[in-house]
Amino acid sequence: MTAVGPKTSNGRLATEAGAIVGLALLNVGTAVGYAALIFTGPLAIGLPRAASAFLLGSAVVTIVMGIRGRINLAFSKSQDGPVIVMAAVAVSMVAKDPGTGPVSVIVMIGLTTALTGIGMIVVGRFGFGRIVRYLPTTVVSAFIAGTGWLLFKGGFDVMVSQDLGLGDVADLFGASQLKFWAPGLLLGTITLAVGLFPKVPPIAGSIVTVVGIGAFFAVGLGVSSLSDLQNDGWFIGPFPDGVDLKLISATEVADMSWALVSSQIPGLLTVIAVSLVAVLLNLTSFEAIDRTSVDVDHEVTSAGVANLLAAPLGGIVGFHAIGNTVLARQLGMSTRAVPIGAGILVGLMAAFGGEAIGYMPRMVAGGVLVAVGLGLLFRWVEELFATVDWLRRLLGIGVVLVIASVGILEGVAAGTIAAIVLFVIQYSHIDPVRNETDGVQSRSHVDRSPAEEARLEESGGGTSVVQLQGFLFFGSLGQLADRIRRRLSQHDPELGVVVLDFKHVTGIDWSGYSLLSQLGEQVEASGAVMLISGLSPQIATALRRSEPAFAEQVGIYSTLDAAMEAAEQRLLSAWSETIPAEVPVQARLSADLLAHFDASTVEPESVVMRQGVASDEFHIVVSGSLLAYRVDPDGSRQRLRRFGVGTFIGEIGMVTGNVRSAEVVADTEVHLLTMRRATFARLRTENPDLALELQDRMLIEQSDRVVSLSRNLARALR
């Protein structure tokens, strides 16, 4: 066993302390930068309070997630996506009401953070976390890239203390502004660059930031005084009274213009959506990094709790941060003490170092934003080149351009709409046909005579059976219509019945019902008939509402088996004169044997055999038809087979005494011949010749049934 001495222990503590300080400085830099990004121009007067709110809010999120989270060493903090959207919301609020003050924006931020926290808790409690796997990744990736651009541009806004537009680009290269942003751009670029080299220590980014601050003061104080630097606008502050530490009060909430709040609902919803997507994506990334399953629901719920606690401070939305977590792990950290300690240190800086925060150089705050923004853009470009689908490339580039030129809300909306349209177009090209057979390969579960079986084998090719799947758009139904039209134009064999099964269809585009009706008219015009089966109640209702005439005319059946029975009956009716008549039951058995059967009449819907009941008799159908069902534990029934004239039912159960495996119900009025087990036993003793005659007949019936089942199995395996 290796002993851990004082040196090793002290070294470990020193490393952890260094990691805590480094991560805390990163957190402070980004939080203050985020505050300066939103509270600029007419809102700049609220920067001291915003800086404290963002710092304390981020500290709360970091500490709470460090305590509640179940991921090994996961660092959480305020996030850039919600900041960018809230910056757009703040601009919109001021544009709608020039009298909007910073307090209104802080209240709006607190409200948004609280609602986002509630949304996270709902997602976590109800297990909606995995829904992120179904999001349009192209739009999500482009949104992240757009966020990167806005952070990059926002870094310049912070450094020059001005909301820059295209018309201000030329002024950036004047000496009066170049001196502010050039050092910050260099700092941000170096910070990003050192992180791209695997051999460079992970803490290098934090060291660059600290060195940047030190270099600024060394050079600045060497050529000027602190007051002159402050008057020239080099600092985020001054905060002469420190940062403004206070909770959002009930009075501030009551004084809020709720008409103004309602006008910002799209932005508020965007923050919630962006935050939910981002936290779920980050958690999915943790699964890939740790190569283990993450309790997504618990983590999202914990993030929701953390945001609810940060909301009264006016803190911006925060959750799991991949970059900071990876940095801490690369430094060899493995305990919760690191994020908890970093959160506590950030909180202490906000509480007791407020005036010092005001002396943070704008080049550093802006440089941190530039580094984060460039990092997001760099990763997006890598993903863009890895994307094979050029349509998705164009969509991603388009979303980024809209975000950069118009706004983040408009970019997200345009990207979502474009992604939906692209999905519909691409999905419409997916073959909607699950399986396509004919009347020979697909048969109903109806017992038929050998002559009928032979006729269906001969003419079944004139039936087209198409099983559909998925959601049917106009385009996918168009493919189906073209396929059937081509089949109608062929005459070998002549198509007489088209069966469309919708059992595996989840929905139909509203315009698709019209196309379905047109197809039905074309099928009818060709002399064929269309049958439909397996419609869900919702689709059946929509069909009747949109195309009532077609719904009345077309044959609609609950199952494919019922539709196939109708199709077969249509074919058999056309050939009825050439099919030999069924030999009556009375002609197949001797009069002496028939004398031992009891004759009875059963009304429609009457139960002839009950599933699970011991067998005591068997029946021969003299006229009418019976249906066999499997009864499930919930009481629902699934049709298994139809029995017609001459069918033996329950003979095996009568002989073996086993319980009935299905329920048999009269479909029409049925005339039956019934023999009980006691009668059969007496025959075997007193009149073995009659018993042997009956057994021979049973064997013939069973042989015919086995042959029929074998044919059906062979068809299914084709």
C-alpha distance (Angstrom), angle and dihedral (degrees) to the residues before:
residue distance angle dihedral
M1 . . .
T2 3.78 . .
A3 3.77 113.9 .
V4 3.76 118.8 -134.0
G5 3.76 107.2 -138.4
P6 3.77 131.5 -165.3
K7 3.79 91.8 -92.9
T8 3.78 93.1 54.9
S9 3.79 91.8 44.8
N10 3.80 92.8 47.8
G11 3.79 90.9 47.3
R12 3.76 90.7 51.5
L13 3.80 92.2 49.8
A14 3.79 91.0 47.8
T15 3.79 91.2 51.3
E16 3.80 91.8 49.0
A17 3.80 91.1 47.4
G18 3.80 90.3 50.3
A19 3.80 91.1 49.1
I20 3.80 91.5 49.2
V21 3.81 92.3 50.2
G22 3.80 92.9 44.8
L23 3.80 94.3 49.0
A24 3.80 90.9 44.6
L25 3.82 91.2 52.8
L26 3.80 90.2 50.3
N27 3.78 89.4 49.6
V28 3.80 92.3 49.1
G29 3.79 92.4 47.5
T30 3.79 95.0 50.8
A31 3.82 94.7 41.3
V32 3.81 93.1 51.5
G33 3.80 89.9 43.6
Y34 3.80 90.5 52.1
A35 3.80 90.9 50.2
A36 3.81 91.8 49.1
L37 3.81 89.4 48.9
I38 3.81 93.1 58.1
F39 3.79 101.2 31.4
T40 3.76 100.9 57.6
G41 3.79 133.9 120.8
P42 3.83 110.7 9.0
L43 3.82 89.6 1.4
A44 3.83 94.9 53.7
I45 3.80 91.3 98.8
G46 3.80 87.9 69.8
L47 3.81 94.6 53.8
P48 3.85 96.0 102.0
R49 3.80 92.3 55.7
A50 3.82 92.2 40.0
A51 3.80 91.3 51.3
S52 3.79 91.2 52.3
A53 3.80 91.8 44.9
F54 3.79 93.1 50.6
L55 3.80 93.0 44.6
L56 3.80 95.0 48.0
G57 3.80 92.3 40.8
S58 3.79 90.8 51.9
A59 3.82 90.1 46.6
V60 3.81 91.2 52.2
V61 3.80 92.0 49.8
T62 3.81 91.8 47.6
I63 3.81 94.2 49.1
V64 3.82 97.1 42.2
M65 3.80 93.1 47.9
G66 3.79 90.5 45.3
I67 3.80 88.6 56.7
R68 3.83 101.5 36.7
G69 3.79 102.1 32.2
R70 3.79 119.9 101.6
I71 3.80 97.2 -158.2
N72 3.77 112.6 104.2
L73 3.82 105.8 -104.1
A74 3.81 102.0 -17.9
F75 3.81 116.7 173.0
S76 3.82 118.6 -149.3
K77 3.79 130.7 -171.5
S78 3.81 145.1 145.3
Q79 3.80 110.3 -51.5
D80 3.79 134.2 -133.4
G81 3.83 99.7 -135.1
P82 3.82 95.9 64.0
V83 3.83 89.5 42.2
I84 3.79 92.7 57.0
V85 3.81 92.7 48.5
M86 3.81 92.0 46.0
A87 3.81 89.5 50.7
A88 3.81 87.7 57.7
V89 3.81 90.3 46.2
A90 3.83 91.1 51.3
V91 3.81 91.3 51.4
S92 3.81 89.7 48.7
M93 3.81 92.0 49.7
V94 3.80 92.3 52.5
A95 3.81 91.2 45.3
K96 3.82 92.2 52.7
D97 3.80 93.9 43.4
P98 3.83 115.5 18.5
G99 3.79 87.9 -166.6
T100 3.80 91.5 66.0
G101 3.78 109.2 126.2
P102 3.80 131.1 -157.7
V103 3.81 91.5 -100.2
S104 3.82 90.5 63.7
V105 3.80 90.3 51.2
I106 3.82 91.9 48.6
V107 3.81 90.5 50.0
M108 3.81 89.1 48.7
I109 3.81 90.3 51.1
G110 3.81 91.3 49.2
L111 3.81 91.2 48.9
T112 3.79 91.5 48.9
T113 3.80 92.3 48.4
A114 3.81 91.0 49.6
L115 3.81 93.2 49.4
T116 3.80 90.2 46.2
G117 3.80 89.2 51.8
I118 3.80 90.3 51.4
G119 3.80 89.6 48.4
M120 3.80 90.7 52.3
I121 3.79 91.9 49.8
V122 3.80 91.2 50.1
V123 3.81 91.5 49.0
G124 3.79 91.2 48.3
R125 3.80 97.6 43.7
F126 3.81 94.7 47.9
G127 3.79 95.6 42.4
F128 3.81 98.2 -116.5
G129 3.80 92.7 138.6
R130 3.79 96.6 106.2
I131 3.82 92.1 58.5
V132 3.80 88.1 90.2
R133 3.80 88.0 77.5
Y134 3.81 88.4 70.0
L135 3.80 97.5 51.0
P136 3.83 120.3 112.9
T137 3.80 98.2 -98.6
T138 3.80 92.7 -164.8
V139 3.80 91.3 62.1
V140 3.81 92.2 42.7
S141 3.81 91.1 51.2
A142 3.81 91.6 46.2
F143 3.81 90.4 48.8
I144 3.80 89.7 53.7
A145 3.82 89.2 49.6
G146 3.80 90.5 47.9
T147 3.79 88.1 50.9
G148 3.80 87.7 51.9
W149 3.79 91.6 53.3
L150 3.81 92.7 48.0
L151 3.81 90.6 48.4
F152 3.80 89.7 49.1
K153 3.80 90.9 49.0
G154 3.82 90.5 41.1
G155 3.79 89.3 55.6
F156 3.80 88.6 60.3
D157 3.82 90.0 47.0
V158 3.80 89.7 54.9
M159 3.81 94.0 45.3
V160 3.82 95.4 50.7
S161 3.82 93.8 32.6
Q162 3.80 91.4 -128.0
D163 3.80 137.4 105.3
L164 3.78 98.8 -116.8
G165 3.80 125.9 -146.5
L166 3.80 133.9 -179.7
G167 3.79 89.6 -88.6
D168 3.79 90.7 59.2
V169 3.81 97.0 56.1
A170 3.81 94.2 92.6
D171 3.81 91.0 50.8
L172 3.81 90.3 56.9
F173 3.79 89.7 72.3
G174 3.78 93.3 55.0
A175 3.78 116.1 105.6
S176 3.81 91.9 -115.3
Q177 3.82 92.3 64.1
L178 3.80 103.4 21.6
K179 3.80 90.3 70.9
F180 3.82 90.4 59.6
W181 3.79 102.0 47.6
A182 3.82 105.0 29.3
P183 3.84 95.0 70.3
G184 3.81 90.4 44.0
L185 3.81 92.4 50.1
L186 3.80 89.4 49.6
L187 3.80 90.6 48.6
G188 3.82 92.5 49.0
T189 3.80 92.9 46.4
I190 3.81 92.8 49.9
T191 3.82 90.9 46.6
L192 3.80 89.9 53.2
A193 3.80 94.2 42.3
V194 3.79 96.3 53.1
G195 3.78 89.3 54.5
L196 3.81 91.3 57.4
F197 3.79 94.3 62.5
P198 3.81 112.2 80.9
K199 3.81 93.6 -155.6
V200 3.81 93.2 56.2
P201 3.84 112.1 95.2
P202 3.83 112.0 -103.7
I203 3.80 92.0 -124.8
A204 3.81 89.2 62.7
G205 3.81 92.1 94.9
S206 3.79 91.9 57.8
I207 3.81 90.3 44.1
V208 3.81 90.5 53.2
T209 3.81 89.7 52.7
V210 3.81 92.4 49.5
V211 3.81 91.2 45.4
G212 3.80 89.0 49.4
I213 3.79 91.4 54.2
G214 3.80 91.2 46.4
A215 3.80 92.9 47.3
F216 3.79 91.2 49.8
F217 3.79 93.7 53.9
A218 3.81 92.6 41.6
V219 3.80 93.1 53.2
G220 3.79 96.6 33.4
L221 3.78 96.5 50.0
G222 3.79 89.2 43.0
V223 3.80 92.5 62.7
S224 3.79 101.7 24.7
S225 3.78 145.0 13.3
L226 3.79 128.6 -94.6
S227 3.80 92.2 -112.2
D228 3.81 92.0 50.6
L229 3.80 91.1 50.1
Q230 3.77 88.5 49.9
N231 3.80 93.6 48.4
D232 3.81 90.9 48.1
G233 3.84 90.3 58.1
W234 3.80 100.5 -110.7
F235 3.81 94.0 134.7
I236 3.80 135.7 65.1
G237 3.81 88.1 -127.3
P238 2.87 159.3 1.4
F239 3.80 96.3 -151.8
P240 3.81 97.2 176.2
D241 3.79 92.0 173.0
G242 3.77 94.1 40.0
V243 3.75 122.2 -115.1
D244 3.79 118.0 -34.4
L245 3.81 104.8 -109.0
K246 3.81 109.8 -166.9
L247 3.77 142.1 122.3
I248 3.78 122.1 -117.0
S249 3.79 103.5 -91.2
A250 3.80 128.9 -139.7
T251 3.81 88.4 -117.4
E252 3.80 91.4 56.4
V253 3.79 90.2 50.5
A254 3.81 91.9 47.6
D255 3.82 91.7 49.3
M256 3.81 91.0 52.4
S257 3.81 115.7 115.0
W258 3.79 101.5 -120.5
A259 3.78 90.5 -170.0
L260 3.80 86.3 61.1
V261 3.80 90.1 47.2
S262 3.81 91.9 51.4
S263 3.80 90.1 52.0
Q264 3.81 88.3 58.9
I265 3.81 96.8 51.2
P266 3.84 92.7 111.2
G267 3.80 89.7 56.0
L268 3.79 92.4 44.2
L269 3.81 91.5 51.2
T270 3.79 89.7 47.0
V271 3.81 91.1 55.5
I272 3.80 90.3 50.6
A273 3.81 92.6 47.2
V274 3.80 93.7 44.2
S275 3.80 91.8 48.7
L276 3.80 93.9 48.2
V277 3.79 92.2 48.3
A278 3.80 92.7 45.5
V279 3.81 96.1 48.9
L280 3.81 91.4 47.3
L281 3.79 91.9 48.2
N282 3.80 90.8 48.4
L283 3.79 91.1 51.0
T284 3.80 89.8 49.8
S285 3.81 87.4 52.5
F286 3.80 90.2 52.4
E287 3.81 88.4 55.8
A288 3.80 89.2 54.7
I289 3.82 93.2 45.3
D290 3.81 96.0 47.0
R291 3.82 94.2 34.0
T292 3.77 89.3 -136.2
S293 3.77 138.9 99.4
V294 3.80 117.4 -86.4
D295 3.80 122.3 -149.5
V296 3.80 90.9 -122.7
D297 3.79 95.5 178.4
H298 3.82 93.4 53.2
E299 3.81 93.2 45.7
V300 3.81 93.3 49.1
T301 3.80 90.9 46.9
S302 3.80 90.6 50.2
A303 3.80 90.6 50.2
G304 3.80 88.2 51.5
V305 3.80 91.4 53.4
A306 3.82 90.9 48.3
N307 3.80 91.8 51.9
L308 3.80 92.4 48.3
L309 3.81 88.0 55.5
A310 3.82 92.2 47.1
A311 3.82 94.5 46.5
P312 3.86 98.2 77.8
L313 3.82 88.0 56.9
G314 3.80 91.4 54.7
G315 3.80 90.7 -112.0
I316 3.78 120.4 164.4
V317 3.81 120.8 -116.6
G318 3.80 114.5 -75.6
F319 3.78 137.7 -179.7
H320 3.81 142.9 142.4
A321 3.82 114.2 -16.6
I322 3.79 115.6 -155.5
G323 3.81 97.0 -167.8
N324 3.79 96.3 53.4
T325 3.80 91.4 42.9
V326 3.80 93.0 52.1
L327 3.81 89.5 46.4
A328 3.82 92.0 53.3
R329 3.81 92.1 47.4
Q330 3.80 92.5 48.2
L331 3.79 87.4 54.9
G332 3.81 87.5 58.3
M333 3.79 96.2 -105.9
S334 3.80 116.8 150.1
T335 3.81 108.3 160.2
R336 3.79 134.6 85.7
A337 3.79 88.5 -122.5
V338 3.81 90.5 82.5
P339 3.84 99.8 61.1
I340 3.80 91.7 35.1
G341 3.81 91.0 49.8
A342 3.81 92.4 46.2
G343 3.81 90.0 50.3
I344 3.80 92.2 50.1
L345 3.81 91.0 48.5
V346 3.82 91.4 51.2
G347 3.80 89.4 50.0
L348 3.81 90.9 50.7
M349 3.80 91.0 49.4
A350 3.80 89.5 52.3
A351 3.80 93.1 47.2
F352 3.80 100.9 41.9
G353 3.78 106.7 14.2
G354 3.78 99.0 54.3
E355 3.79 96.9 122.0
A356 3.80 90.6 47.1
I357 3.82 90.2 53.1
G358 3.79 87.7 59.2
Y359 3.81 87.7 63.1
M360 3.79 93.4 59.4
P361 3.82 105.6 125.6
R362 3.79 114.2 -114.7
M363 3.79 88.6 -134.2
V364 3.82 88.8 61.7
A365 3.82 96.7 44.9
G366 3.80 90.4 44.6
G367 3.80 92.4 41.8
V368 3.81 90.9 56.0
L369 3.82 89.7 53.2
V370 3.81 90.4 47.5
A371 3.82 90.7 52.0
V372 3.81 93.0 49.2
G373 3.81 92.2 45.5
L374 3.80 94.0 47.9
G375 3.80 89.9 48.5
L376 3.80 91.8 55.1
L377 3.81 91.6 46.5
F378 3.79 91.8 47.6
R379 3.81 92.6 53.3
W380 3.81 91.1 46.6
V381 3.80 92.3 52.9
E382 3.81 89.2 51.3
E383 3.82 90.8 51.7
L384 3.81 90.9 44.8
F385 3.79 92.9 57.3
A386 3.80 90.0 46.2
T387 3.82 91.1 55.3
V388 3.80 111.7 99.8
D389 3.81 97.4 -170.2
W390 3.82 106.0 85.3
L391 3.81 91.4 -162.6
R392 3.78 90.0 60.4
R393 3.80 89.8 47.1
L394 3.80 90.5 54.8
L395 3.80 90.9 45.6
G396 3.81 91.6 52.3
I397 3.81 93.0 47.4
G398 3.80 90.5 46.7
V399 3.80 92.9 52.6
V400 3.81 91.7 49.9
L401 3.82 91.1 49.1
V402 3.81 91.8 50.1
I403 3.81 91.1 48.7
A404 3.81 91.2 48.5
S405 3.80 96.6 44.9
V406 3.82 104.5 31.6
G407 3.78 111.2 14.8
I408 3.77 145.1 -73.7
L409 3.81 95.9 -97.3
E410 3.79 91.7 51.1
G411 3.81 90.7 45.6
V412 3.79 93.4 52.4
A413 3.82 91.3 46.5
A414 3.81 93.4 47.3
G415 3.79 91.9 45.9
T416 3.79 93.3 49.0
I417 3.81 92.3 49.5
A418 3.80 91.6 46.1
A419 3.82 91.2 48.2
I420 3.80 90.9 51.3
V421 3.81 91.7 49.2
L422 3.81 90.6 47.2
F423 3.79 90.5 48.6
V424 3.80 92.0 50.7
I425 3.80 91.8 48.9
Q426 3.80 93.8 48.0
Y427 3.81 94.3 40.9
S428 3.80 89.9 50.9
H429 3.80 88.4 62.5
I430 3.80 92.1 57.3
D431 3.80 111.7 103.4
P432 3.83 106.1 -106.5
V433 3.82 91.8 -160.1
R434 3.79 112.9 102.6
N435 3.81 93.9 179.3
E436 3.80 135.9 -8.6
T437 3.79 123.0 -160.4
D438 3.80 139.8 145.5
G439 3.79 136.0 -120.8
V440 3.79 91.7 -84.4
Q441 3.80 95.2 55.7
S442 3.81 95.7 37.2
R443 3.79 116.4 50.1
S444 3.77 134.4 170.2
H445 3.79 122.1 -112.5
V446 3.79 94.1 -108.2
D447 3.79 124.7 128.0
R448 3.81 107.3 -125.4
S449 3.76 136.3 177.5
P450 3.81 120.2 -97.4
A451 3.80 89.4 -107.9
E452 3.81 91.8 54.0
E453 3.80 90.8 45.8
A454 3.80 90.2 53.4
R455 3.81 92.8 48.4
L456 3.82 92.1 49.9
E457 3.80 90.3 49.2
E458 3.79 88.2 53.1
S459 3.81 99.6 44.6
G460 3.83 102.3 25.5
G461 3.80 91.2 98.2
G462 3.80 87.5 74.9
T463 3.81 90.0 69.7
S464 3.81 119.7 81.0
V465 3.81 114.5 -157.5
V466 3.82 115.1 -166.6
Q467 3.81 120.6 -178.0
L468 3.81 111.2 -161.9
Q469 3.81 130.8 -157.9
G470 3.79 144.3 -168.2
F471 3.78 128.0 10.8
L472 3.80 111.2 -29.7
F473 3.79 115.4 -140.1
F474 3.78 124.7 -174.5
G475 3.81 89.8 -97.5
S476 3.81 95.8 51.3
L477 3.81 91.2 46.9
G478 3.80 87.2 49.7
Q479 3.81 88.6 58.8
L480 3.80 89.6 51.1
A481 3.81 92.2 49.0
D482 3.82 91.6 51.0
R483 3.80 90.6 50.2
I484 3.81 93.2 51.6
R485 3.81 92.5 44.5
R486 3.80 89.3 55.0
R487 3.79 89.5 49.6
L488 3.81 91.0 49.8
S489 3.80 90.2 53.3
Q490 3.81 90.3 57.3
H491 3.79 119.4 82.5
D492 3.79 103.8 -168.6
P493 2.93 94.0 113.3
E494 3.79 108.4 4.1
L495 3.81 110.1 -116.2
G496 3.79 110.4 -123.9
V497 3.82 105.3 160.7
V498 3.81 132.3 31.8
V499 3.81 114.5 -164.4
L500 3.82 117.3 -167.9
D501 3.81 115.5 -169.2
F502 3.83 117.0 -160.1
K503 3.81 98.4 179.7
H504 3.83 92.6 117.7
V505 3.83 95.6 38.7
T506 3.81 113.7 111.4
G507 3.80 97.3 -169.7
I508 3.80 146.7 -24.9
D509 3.78 128.1 -127.5
W510 3.82 109.0 -114.4
S511 3.80 92.1 -117.8
G512 3.81 88.5 52.1
Y513 3.81 92.4 71.2
S514 3.80 90.0 63.1
L515 3.80 91.0 50.9
L516 3.81 89.9 48.6
S517 3.80 89.8 53.4
Q518 3.81 91.6 49.4
L519 3.79 90.0 50.7
G520 3.80 90.0 51.8
E521 3.81 90.3 53.3
Q522 3.81 91.3 50.3
V523 3.81 91.7 48.9
E524 3.80 90.7 50.3
A525 3.82 92.1 46.6
S526 3.79 89.3 56.0
G527 3.80 90.7 56.8
A528 3.80 95.5 -104.3
V529 3.79 130.2 111.5
M530 3.81 130.2 -127.9
L531 3.80 122.4 -140.0
I532 3.82 124.2 -171.9
S533 3.80 127.0 -158.7
G534 3.79 141.5 174.8
L535 3.81 98.8 31.4
S536 3.79 114.0 166.3
P537 3.82 114.2 -127.3
Q538 3.82 90.4 -107.5
I539 3.81 94.2 51.1
A540 3.81 92.1 43.7
T541 3.81 90.7 52.5
A542 3.80 92.2 47.4
L543 3.82 90.8 49.4
R544 3.80 92.4 52.4
R545 3.79 91.6 48.2
S546 3.80 97.7 46.0
E547 3.82 99.8 35.8
P548 3.82 107.4 19.1
A549 3.83 95.4 162.0
F550 3.79 92.7 51.3
A551 3.81 91.9 45.0
E552 3.82 90.0 54.5
Q553 3.79 94.1 46.2
V554 3.80 102.5 43.1
G555 3.78 120.6 76.4
I556 3.82 108.7 -110.1
Y557 3.80 118.8 -167.9
S558 3.79 131.1 -178.8
T559 3.81 95.2 -130.7
L560 3.78 138.9 23.0
D561 3.80 88.9 -118.6
A562 3.81 91.2 58.7
A563 3.81 91.1 47.3
M564 3.81 91.2 49.6
E565 3.79 90.2 50.4
A566 3.81 89.6 54.1
A567 3.81 91.2 46.8
E568 3.81 91.7 50.3
Q569 3.78 91.9 46.7
R570 3.80 89.7 53.6
L571 3.79 91.4 52.5
L572 3.80 92.8 45.6
S573 3.81 91.3 49.1
A574 3.79 89.9 56.3
W575 3.82 89.6 54.0
S576 3.80 98.3 36.0
E577 3.81 94.4 118.9
T578 3.81 92.7 56.2
I579 3.82 96.9 46.2
P580 3.80 113.7 91.6
A581 3.79 113.6 -117.2
E582 3.79 116.8 -101.9
V583 3.79 112.7 -99.3
P584 3.84 107.0 -115.2
V585 3.76 117.6 -112.9
Q586 3.78 90.6 -119.8
A587 3.82 89.5 60.5
R588 3.82 92.9 52.4
L589 3.80 95.9 54.9
S590 3.78 130.4 50.6
A591 3.78 119.9 -107.1
D592 3.80 90.2 -118.1
L593 3.82 90.8 56.6
L594 3.82 93.6 44.2
A595 3.79 88.8 55.7
H596 3.81 89.2 69.2
F597 3.86 93.1 58.1
D598 3.80 125.0 89.2
A599 3.82 115.5 -133.6
S600 3.82 119.4 -140.9
T601 3.79 141.7 164.9
V602 3.80 121.2 -134.9
E603 3.80 124.0 -160.4
P604 3.84 121.4 -131.8
E605 3.84 114.8 -82.1
S606 3.80 91.3 20.8
V607 3.80 116.1 137.0
V608 3.79 111.3 -120.4
M609 3.82 97.0 176.3
R610 3.79 129.0 17.3
Q611 3.80 122.6 -144.4
G612 3.80 113.7 -114.3
V613 3.82 95.0 18.5
A614 3.82 119.8 121.6
S615 3.81 114.6 -99.5
D616 3.79 116.7 -113.5
E617 3.81 104.3 153.9
F618 3.77 146.1 18.7
H619 3.80 132.3 -141.2
I620 3.79 139.4 -145.7
V621 3.82 116.9 -151.9
V622 3.81 109.9 -128.4
S623 3.81 95.7 174.5
G624 3.79 138.2 -10.4
S625 3.80 127.3 31.4
L626 3.79 139.1 -86.0
L627 3.81 132.2 -153.9
A628 3.80 125.0 -142.9
Y629 3.81 118.0 -148.9
R630 3.78 135.5 -176.4
V631 3.79 108.4 -135.7
D632 3.81 113.6 -146.1
P633 3.83 123.1 -148.3
D634 3.82 90.6 -102.5
G635 3.82 90.4 58.1
S636 3.81 96.3 -106.1
R637 3.80 118.0 134.0
Q638 3.79 130.8 -140.0
R639 3.78 118.2 -160.6
L640 3.80 113.0 -122.6
R641 3.79 107.3 172.0
R642 3.81 147.3 -18.0
F643 3.80 119.7 -128.4
G644 3.80 121.0 -154.7
V645 3.79 138.6 -176.7
G646 3.80 115.2 -34.6
T647 3.81 96.1 17.6
F648 3.81 119.6 141.6
I649 3.82 110.6 -139.0
G650 3.80 126.8 -167.8
E651 3.78 97.5 -0.2
I652 3.82 94.7 131.9
G653 3.80 92.3 48.8
M654 3.79 90.8 49.3
V655 3.80 91.3 53.3
T656 3.84 96.3 43.2
G657 3.79 98.8 34.0
N658 3.82 92.5 -133.9
V659 3.80 121.7 149.2
R660 3.80 119.1 -93.6
S661 3.81 113.2 -89.1
A662 3.81 94.4 -158.2
E663 3.78 143.0 24.3
V664 3.81 116.8 -110.8
V665 3.81 118.6 -156.0
A666 3.80 131.0 -177.9
D667 3.80 110.7 -110.2
T668 3.81 93.2 -173.5
E669 3.77 134.2 4.9
V670 3.79 102.7 -58.1
H671 3.80 131.8 -159.9
L672 3.79 111.4 -153.7
L673 3.77 139.2 -172.7
T674 3.81 110.1 -148.8
M675 3.80 131.7 -165.5
R676 3.78 122.4 -172.6
R677 3.79 125.6 -144.5
A678 3.81 91.9 -114.4
T679 3.80 90.2 55.9
F680 3.80 91.6 48.8
A681 3.81 90.8 49.4
R682 3.79 90.8 50.5
L683 3.81 90.7 50.4
R684 3.79 91.2 53.3
T685 3.80 89.4 54.2
E686 3.79 103.5 36.1
N687 3.81 102.7 27.3
P688 3.81 111.1 19.8
D689 3.83 92.3 169.9
L690 3.81 91.6 62.8
A691 3.82 90.4 43.8
L692 3.81 89.6 52.0
E693 3.82 90.7 49.0
L694 3.79 90.2 53.1
Q695 3.81 92.5 46.6
D696 3.81 90.6 50.7
R697 3.80 89.7 51.6
M698 3.80 90.4 48.8
L699 3.81 90.7 51.5
I700 3.81 91.2 51.3
E701 3.81 91.3 49.6
Q702 3.80 91.4 47.6
S703 3.80 91.6 47.6
D704 3.80 91.4 52.5
R705 3.80 89.6 48.5
V706 3.82 92.8 49.7
V707 3.81 90.8 49.2
S708 3.81 89.9 50.7
L709 3.81 92.1 48.7
S710 3.80 90.9 47.8
R711 3.79 90.4 52.8
N712 3.79 91.1 49.8
L713 3.81 90.9 49.5
A714 3.79 91.1 48.9
R715 3.81 90.0 50.8
A716 3.79 91.2 50.1
L717 3.81 91.4 51.4
R718 3.80 95.1 50.5
